[in-house]
């Protein structure tokens, strides 16, 4: 009998980096459940809808996953919000928006699915960011705080869930430009990247797959940024 395909749950699988990660795993033989809120994942993935920014959203997603799957080998926490917001425009609602989705949701979803991951000896991969996760960015205090929190969550869970569950993070740099960034701003930012170009979502997907399969790696924050972190602030 052929071995059963490993199972992954990828949050934010309908768009951008999350979509690339989910499709990459599916191409490499994984059964993939793709979480979404507004943008349905592509065909071939099992779609699961939930609002992870709400307090009960992670638990609802975990229940929906358990109804469809009997095992979980990999949880990828990719769903995230992104806002450029200078200090004068930061208020409690803006700060909470970033923290609720970018930090609280991965923590609560990891808690809800930890028993399944322990049974399979699986792993968690968080999608952090160079901004906040590794360096400070000018004008992104709330967003950077949420990604810094996600890095600490990653390291804390790596300790708490060992030895059965490994927990790591990928910290992408510029792999997809925000639609609001014009050509001039993109050129300016690209010049700050030592490799002198933006990356691709597929670069992040390959890093996720590496961490999912690396049996002696846990608590790692892996930059995939073309060296951008070496240039400091955004």
Rosetta blueprint (number, residue, H / E / L):
1 X L
2 X L
3 X L
4 X L
5 X L
6 X L
7 X E
8 X E
9 X E
10 X E
11 X L
12 X L
13 X L
14 X L
15 X L
16 X H
17 X H
18 X H
19 X H
20 X H
21 X H
22 X H
23 X H
24 X H
25 X H
26 X H
27 X H
28 X L
29 X L
30 X L
31 X E
32 X E
33 X E
34 X E
35 X E
36 X E
37 X L
38 X L
39 X L
40 X L
41 X L
42 X L
43 X L
44 X L
45 X L
46 X E
47 X E
48 X E
49 X E
50 X L
51 X L
52 X L
53 X L
54 X L
55 X L
56 X L
57 X H
58 X H
59 X H
60 X H
61 X H
62 X H
63 X H
64 X H
65 X H
66 X H
67 X H
68 X H
69 X L
70 X L
71 X L
72 X L
73 X L
74 X E
75 X E
76 X E
77 X E
78 X L
79 X L
80 X L
81 X L
82 X L
83 X L
84 X L
85 X L
86 X L
87 X H
88 X H
89 X H
90 X L
91 X L
92 X H
93 X H
94 X H
95 X H
96 X H
97 X H
98 X H
99 X H
100 X H
101 X H
102 X H
103 X H
104 X H
105 X H
106 X H
107 X H
108 X H
109 X H
110 X H
111 X H
112 X H
113 X H
114 X H
115 X H
116 X H
117 X H
118 X H
119 X H
120 X H
121 X L
122 X L
123 X E
124 X E
125 X E
126 X E
127 X E
128 X L
129 X L
130 X H
131 X H
132 X H
133 X H
134 X L
135 X E
136 X L
137 X L
138 X L
139 X L
140 X L
141 X H
142 X H
143 X H
144 X H
145 X H
146 X H
147 X H
148 X H
149 X H
150 X H
151 X H
152 X H
153 X H
154 X H
155 X H
156 X H
157 X H
158 X H
159 X H
160 X H
161 X H
162 X L
163 X L
164 X L
165 X L
166 X E
167 X E
168 X E
169 X E
170 X E
171 X E
172 X E
173 X L
174 X L
175 X L
176 X L
177 X L
178 X L
179 X L
180 X L
181 X L
182 X L
183 X H
184 X H
185 X H
186 X H
187 X H
188 X H
189 X H
190 X H
191 X H
192 X L
193 X L
194 X L
195 X L
196 X L
197 X L
198 X L
199 X L
200 X L
201 X H
202 X H
203 X H
204 X H
205 X H
206 X H
207 X H
208 X H
209 X H
210 X H
211 X H
212 X H
213 X H
214 X L
215 X L
216 X L
217 X L
218 X L
219 X L
220 X L
221 X E
222 X E
223 X E
224 X E
225 X L
226 X L
227 X L
228 X H
229 X H
230 X H
231 X H
232 X L
233 X L
234 X L
